[in-house]
Amino acid sequence: MVEDEIPQPAADPYSPGDRVRVYVGPEDSDTQYHGVVCEVIEVLKDDLASETGRALDSYSYRLQRVDADTELPVSFRHFDLVPLADDL
């Protein structure tokens, strides 16, 4: 990947068992999780998309760290997660 490229979230909702990387900005309150590789353990859905007009905004996810086998104490929205590159 080119350093200037910002990884993009998947075009479809993630599913339990998918591996993702948390990708949040430095100003995000959960920035300590930036770069952490996780497995999706639960998919949650609400009605945020009705307010934003973007279907994927309705999805958030409970995650488990791959390196520590522990659940993260916060859930993340779809656009805070990027799929793992095939070479990782």
Helices and strands as residue ranges (DSSP letters): E 19-22, G 31-33, E 37-45, H 48-52, G 55-58, E 59-65, E 76-77, G 78-80, E 81-83
